[in-house]
């Protein structure tokens, strides 16, 4: 039995790529759903248990294609990097390469559709990897030369313009880079914002007028790099924590910084500006990160918090919305950057294993939940609106679910307005999907 928990149970990799067609379905898939439910995570080909960090495993993309009320296929494909191609004796990955390549060019954290492309994305200096419709690797992609470094695991799309807004960081940089990409895939703006150290910046958020920067006390540890720690970003007690407001059309000199109690945030839910001009941001808050567990993000109870930032003030106002452990927050992304009511999260048990799905009514302060049953674990929930004009929460929640009894995974489709009513449809996959990070619905 491995001593590294991120190589055990459903964290363990599967050994091959896979295609399965005509998937068994219990219930009825809404016929409006035509597209792919994509997901990505680590699937290491050659992990050393003593050194393996969950964030660095070679990427594997998973997808379920729905059409006409049927689950036409499930596919699992490696997101090819230099280690994967060498391991399987496959051709080298085509395309440009970043100045600093982490983990052989791995891309394992999120999978998005943008400008007609399917992109596997990651942070900390690596380039995106373009995949075709069937999830086979096309090559590395730098937005046609627009990237000065790598990209990010969490670009956020402006629902009004189709632009992506994101924060980029690198072990080579002592700044956070604000990056804007238009709907055609052209990089239209970069702003390098200096920081006191080299923070790990997993995510970001925007509002109508601001881009929100997170400068938090998980930073590059030079000593850990020298010692060969695979992921040398560690908790830095003395660094401090702050949130930056960058006017979207401003420069680095225009950023205002606002102190927050030391913590780590992988994922905001959303951000918006209230009637007083303050920035409101809801976040999944961790008390610290990579302080004792050097293999994965397991440093105490998470909770859902609300931060209110006065652009003319100093300290962030913090309050707890829900102290139940939860992560991987999502929303109706048609409301990104705008006032919203509903958030959907995955409950987190000990060891960073997920449980049920939690729905937050932030207007009424109510919580409802879906629990898939014993020995079943929901991954990140994804909201899909019933139509372009549907009301918020009018649509479906879709999620991959690990079924320990079958030692395989399912996909469940819930009515977002009644997640306690159970699945409208359950799609049985032929094997398990290892615990991973993020995914999205990409309509055809």
Number of C-alpha atoms within 10 A of each C-alpha: 6 11 9 18 17 23 22 13 12 21 19 19 23 17 9 10 12 14 13 14 14 10 16 15 18 12 13 14 22 19 11 13 23 18 16 23 22 26 28 30 31 28 28 22 18 12 16 12 15 10 14 22 22 24 23 25 24 28 29 28 30 27 23 24 24 22 17 12 15 19 23 16 18 24 19 23 20 26 31 30 23 16 18 23 15 12 11 9 9 11 11 14 19 14 13 13 18 19 13 17 15 20 17 15 27 29 35 31 27 26 30 21 16 18 14 9 13 22 26 31 26 28 26 22 23 29 32 29 27 26 23 12 13 19 21 16 22 17 21 24 25 23 15 10 10 16 18 14 21 23 27 26 27 26 22 21 23 21 14 10 9 16 22 20 23 26 28 30 25 24 19 13 18 17 20 23 23 23 23 22 23 18 16 12 19 18 19 11 15 18 19 18 18 14 12 10 17 24 27 25 26 20 21 26 25 27 22 15 17 22 24 26 25 23 28 27 25 28 22 22 19 15 10 14 13 9 9 11 17 17 22 21 23 22 21 20 14 8 16 16 20 21 20 20 23 24 18 20 11 13 14 16 11 14 20 18 23 20 18 19 14 19 18 26 23 20 21 21 25 26 28 23 21 12 6 7 13 15 24 22 23 23 25 25 23 24 14 24 25 20 15 13 12 19 21 20 19 19 18 14 17 25 20 23 19 21 18 19 25 19 19 11 13 14 17 21 16 15 12 14 16 17 13 14 21 26 29 22 25 22 24 22 20 17 17 23 27 19 15 19 16 20 21 27 27 26 27 23 16 12 13 20 16 24 24 22 27 23 24 20 16 14 9 9 10 11 14 13 19 20 16 19 11 10 12 21 27 29 31 29 30 25 26 25 20 18 11 8 9 10 11 19 21 18 19 24 26 25 26 29 29 27 23 15 10 15 15 18 24 24 21 25 26 23 22 23 14 17 20 17 12 16 22 16 19 22 23 22 26 18 16 21 29 24 27 24 18 21 25 22 22 18 13 11
